[in-house]
Structures are given as structure tokens and as C-alpha cells.
Amino acid sequence: MADTITFRMDGLQELGQRMRKLSEKVAKQAAGRATGRAAAIVKKAAKNKLKQRIDTGLLEKNVISKRIAKSKTQLTSEHIVTVKKEIYRRGGERIATRKVGALVEFGTVNMPAVPYLRKGLSNNLDKAREAMRDTLDKAITKGGA
């Protein structure tokens, strides 16, 4: 059921060379800010898509972006946009928001798909790339690389 969107970003070799001139700490911080800014753009777009199509607000409130722990990735920095696993209502009632999110994203036999996460990314790839590029460029310029 998982869906993957892949995109190409040119100039990464040159970027890598410039980033290596920075201290490891500064480079990691810059990478974290860059992926975080890109994820924030996708998260906002996903929430906006839900506002337009779904009126309960429950799913929209639970769309999050989070940084993947270093122990779980080989990348310098990785963020994802997802839905919280579950929330608890008064009285201990659990609502499986991630499951609801998947049903909305992909649809069911009784409900058409509302691809809010996929559209949030695919419709904002250029903005996300630009945010990453600007963030890294500022860090490199500031760091003297």
C-alpha cells in the first residue's frame, strides 16, 4: 500500500564538495534545517488539501513532519511527513489516525481516494527543492565554503 515518489536533484556532487568544507557539525545542522524546511512545505500542503476536501479536522491536525533518527537512516538528514499513529480522546478512546489517513489517501471501495500526502509532495517539489537549496546555500555562504 506504500507509495514512493522519487525526484532527481542535479548539482549534488558540487554541493557535496562545498558541504565537506564546512565543519561536520555545521554541515549536519544545515542538512537538518534543509530537510526540515522541505518537509514543512509538504506538510502544509497536505493539511491544506485535507481542509479543502475533508471537514472533520481530525486527520488534518495529526499530519506531522518528523526527523528520522540517525540510527534509522544512512542519510545525513531525513524528514518524513506522515500521520500520527493514534490519538487518545477523553475517556481513553483510541482513534487510529494513521489507518484513517491511509484510507483517505488511497480510498476504499466506498470512498474515492483523496491523495493529500502524495499531492502535497508532487505539487510542491519545486518549492521543497528551493527551500533546501536556499537553506544549504545560506549555510555554505555563512560557513565560508
C-alpha positions as CSV (number, residue, x, y, z in Angstrom):
1,M,0.0,0.0,0.0
2,A,3.0,2.3,0.4
3,D,3.7,4.7,-2.4
4,T,7.0,6.3,-3.2
5,I,7.8,9.4,-5.1
6,T,11.3,9.8,-6.4
7,F,12.8,13.0,-7.7
8,R,16.1,14.0,-9.3
9,M,18.2,16.8,-8.0
10,D,21.2,17.9,-10.1
11,G,24.3,19.5,-8.7
12,L,24.7,17.2,-5.7
13,Q,28.3,16.5,-6.4
14,E,29.2,20.2,-6.3
15,L,27.0,20.7,-3.2
16,G,28.8,17.8,-1.5
17,Q,32.2,19.3,-2.2
18,R,31.1,22.6,-0.8
19,M,29.5,21.0,2.3
20,R,32.7,19.0,3.0
21,K,34.4,22.3,3.5
22,L,32.2,23.0,6.5
23,S,32.7,21.5,9.9
24,E,30.8,18.2,10.3
25,K,28.6,19.8,13.0
26,V,27.6,22.8,10.8
27,A,27.0,20.6,7.8
28,K,24.7,18.3,9.8
29,Q,22.8,21.2,11.2
30,A,22.4,22.7,7.8
31,A,21.2,19.4,6.3
32,G,18.7,19.0,9.2
33,R,17.3,22.5,8.6
34,A,17.1,22.0,4.9
35,T,15.2,18.7,5.0
36,G,13.0,20.1,7.8
37,R,12.1,23.2,5.7
38,A,11.2,21.0,2.7
39,A,9.1,18.6,4.9
40,A,7.3,21.6,6.4
41,I,6.3,22.8,2.9
42,V,4.9,19.3,2.1
43,K,3.1,19.1,5.5
44,K,1.4,22.4,5.0
45,A,0.3,21.5,1.5
46,A,-1.1,18.1,2.8
47,K,-3.0,19.9,5.5
48,N,-4.4,22.4,3.0
49,K,-5.6,19.6,0.8
50,L,-7.4,18.0,3.7
51,K,-9.0,21.3,4.6
52,Q,-10.4,21.6,1.1
53,R,-11.7,18.0,1.0
54,I,-12.3,16.6,4.5
55,D,-14.2,18.6,7.0
56,T,-13.7,16.8,10.3
57,G,-10.3,18.3,11.1
58,L,-9.1,15.2,12.9
59,L,-6.8,14.0,10.2
60,E,-5.5,17.4,9.4
61,K,-4.5,18.1,13.0
62,N,-2.5,14.9,13.0
63,V,-0.4,15.3,9.9
64,I,3.1,15.8,11.2
65,S,6.7,16.1,9.9
66,K,9.4,14.4,11.9
67,R,13.1,13.9,11.6
68,I,14.2,10.3,11.2
69,A,16.6,9.2,14.0
70,K,20.2,8.9,12.9
71,S,20.2,5.3,14.0
72,K,17.5,4.6,11.4
73,T,18.9,6.2,8.3
74,Q,22.2,6.3,6.4
75,L,21.5,9.8,5.2
76,T,22.9,13.0,6.8
77,S,19.3,14.1,7.5
78,E,15.9,12.7,6.7
79,H,12.5,14.0,7.5
80,I,9.1,12.4,6.7
81,V,5.6,13.7,6.5
82,T,3.2,11.3,8.0
83,V,0.1,10.9,10.2
84,K,0.5,10.3,13.9
85,K,-0.2,6.6,14.7
86,E,-3.1,7.2,17.0
87,I,-4.5,9.8,19.3
88,Y,-6.4,9.4,22.6
89,R,-9.7,11.0,23.2
90,R,-11.3,11.8,26.6
91,G,-12.1,8.6,28.3
92,G,-9.2,6.7,26.8
93,E,-10.8,6.1,23.4
94,R,-8.1,5.5,20.8
95,I,-8.5,6.6,17.2
96,A,-6.1,5.0,14.7
97,T,-5.4,8.2,12.8
98,R,-2.7,6.6,10.6
99,K,-5.1,4.0,9.5
100,V,-7.7,6.6,8.7
101,G,-5.0,8.6,6.9
102,A,-4.2,5.6,4.7
103,L,-7.9,5.1,3.9
104,V,-8.3,8.7,2.9
105,E,-5.1,8.8,0.9
106,F,-5.8,5.6,-1.1
107,G,-9.6,5.4,-0.9
108,T,-11.8,2.4,-0.3
109,V,-14.5,0.6,-2.2
110,N,-17.0,3.1,-0.7
111,M,-14.9,6.2,-0.9
112,P,-12.7,7.8,-3.6
113,A,-9.1,8.5,-2.8
114,V,-8.0,12.0,-1.6
115,P,-4.2,11.8,-2.1
116,Y,-3.2,14.6,0.3
117,L,0.3,13.4,1.1
118,R,1.2,12.4,-2.5
119,K,-0.2,15.6,-3.9
120,G,1.4,17.6,-1.1
121,L,4.8,16.4,-2.3
122,S,4.3,16.2,-6.1
123,N,2.6,19.6,-6.3
124,N,5.4,21.2,-4.2
125,L,8.6,19.5,-5.4
126,D,10.0,22.8,-6.8
127,K,9.2,24.7,-3.6
128,A,10.7,21.9,-1.4
129,R,13.9,21.8,-3.6
130,E,14.2,25.6,-3.5
131,A,13.8,25.7,0.3
132,M,16.5,23.0,0.7
133,R,18.8,24.8,-1.8
134,D,18.4,28.2,-0.2
135,T,19.0,26.8,3.3
136,L,22.1,24.9,2.3
137,D,23.4,27.9,0.2
138,K,23.0,30.2,3.2
139,A,24.8,27.7,5.5
140,I,27.7,27.3,2.9
141,T,28.0,31.1,2.4
142,K,27.9,31.7,6.1
143,G,30.4,28.9,6.7
144,G,32.8,30.2,4.1
145,A,32.8,27.1,1.9
